[in-house]
Amino acid sequence: MKSHVMVAVLGTAILCTLCSGASADGTDGTLEILEGGSLTSSFHMSLGFLYGAGSRPDGLGTPVSTVRAGLGCVSGNPAGLAHIPSNAIVMDILPPFGAMASDFVDFESVAADALDDAVADFTGPGFEPTYPTIEAAVGQQGGTISGVVGLRFGRTVVAAAIEEPLSVALRMVDTGIEAFGLTTKDEGDDLIDIQVRCMADAATDFAFNVSRTTMAAASDVYPNVAVGLSVSRYHARASASGSVRADGIVSYGGQEYAFNDPSAPWDNELGMTAHGSYEGSAFGWNVGASWHPIELVTVDASFASMPPLKLEGSLTTITNIMPGLIDGEFDPDQILDSQPTLTERTETVEDDPVTLLLPSHAGLAVSVHAPFVLATLEYRRFTGAFGFEYQDVSEGVDVTDGFGLELDFGGVRLGGGVIRGELMGNALEGGSAGEDVLIPLANLGLGVEIGQNLRLDTMVLAVPLQVLRLSLQYEF
């Protein structure tokens, strides 16, 4: 929600400071007209870090239990690969779906409150802005997100997987922003009237994805004991771009001057742009074991070492603004009578790395076959956090441990649990660093055998991260 509001007021905030020409107390100028325009945005996300390959997660995500996990063990407990009876291949597909988030969340009210706060110091009595209209769509983009191949060589199974466990795409377009303000300036013994009318459009694009390539092997070391090991290479890439295209007219002492006028003998371009890209890779590994002590009980254990992903790159920001604009305040004495639309160009490059944090964890699961149901109870102990670090900012959740339960009825699977942690920053609504949090998880899956060699699994519900995915596994 905060991200949508920030983009909604980005261009407007610039216009307010330009048009008002006012100091912080608002005594030197006023904002007379504010047209908020309209904001449209789309947000797509798929998060497979929690679920891994396949559509059969347990109560806490990627399967520690090896019973009925299939090739999805390559992302969880690799020892389960030893239970695959023959060669197999699995493909994970995301069907496209989405919804209008603005039908459920009143973004317009939030944006209106934010704009009121932003322009409160620059408005006079009776000021009534036109607030922006907001349409926000959320969902997941369709496509193949992972593929796994497992080949049996005697008692050993070797598997290879290519996955895209994390993908985020955000696009916002803010159009029709307009503001009009006036102020006065002392020039000798005279007061000069200055009026500014500005129009602007803003746009933001952001994309982030992580791919994972895994090689794994598992084998039966005893008739009732199997062990497995996997090594994964993680590769992350992020790109961002944004712009505010502004135009306007300054009336200085009754004479009008235009921004972005190529015939002017001074720099008068108005607006800002930003673009950047980051990239990085790292290696992690999983090790697991599976023990079948008695006929109806299976005990599984695994340890996943997740690497921090350090992304190197840079973000370049170019701003063209009127001189005297500092920290949201504007000094009207900086408006020159000979160059009223003069702007200054500033280019900044930030090359600090961004680090994606992923928690390592040790897991223990006990599965019991009961009449009509396979029940799995699981405990995980986490080390590290799920979040990111940039400069001196750390956001996310430092997770500690979790408990989960899965009930597998064959064609229907129910899973759920809770993960405990502690907030690292203030990004979550109403939260602050150091606060304890409980993250509930729940999932509903369906599965059906199609003939002798083909199986279709679906995940139709996941909380707190909604997902819809299909998995096709073929044995050959």
Secondary structure as UniProt FT lines:
FT   HELIX           2..20
FT   TURN            24..25
FT   STRAND          29..35
FT   STRAND          38..47
FT   TURN            49..51
FT   TURN            59..60
FT   TURN            67..68
FT   HELIX           70..75
FT   HELIX           78..83
FT   STRAND          88..94
FT   STRAND          97..100
FT   HELIX           101..103
FT   HELIX           107..119
FT   HELIX           120..122
FT   TURN            125..126
FT   STRAND          133..140
FT   STRAND          143..153
FT   TURN            154..155
FT   STRAND          156..187
FT   TURN            188..189
FT   STRAND          190..222
FT   TURN            223..224
FT   STRAND          225..252
FT   TURN            253..254
FT   STRAND          255..258
FT   TURN            259..260
FT   TURN            262..263
FT   STRAND          271..294
FT   TURN            295..296
FT   STRAND          297..305
FT   STRAND          309..321
FT   TURN            323..324
FT   STRAND          325..326
FT   TURN            327..328
FT   STRAND          329..330
FT   HELIX           332..334
FT   TURN            340..341
FT   STRAND          344..350
FT   STRAND          354..357
FT   STRAND          360..370
FT   TURN            371..372
FT   STRAND          373..383
FT   STRAND          385..390
FT   TURN            391..392
FT   STRAND          393..408
FT   STRAND          412..423
FT   TURN            429..430
FT   TURN            433..434
FT   STRAND          436..450
FT   TURN            451..453
FT   STRAND          454..463
FT   STRAND          469..475
//
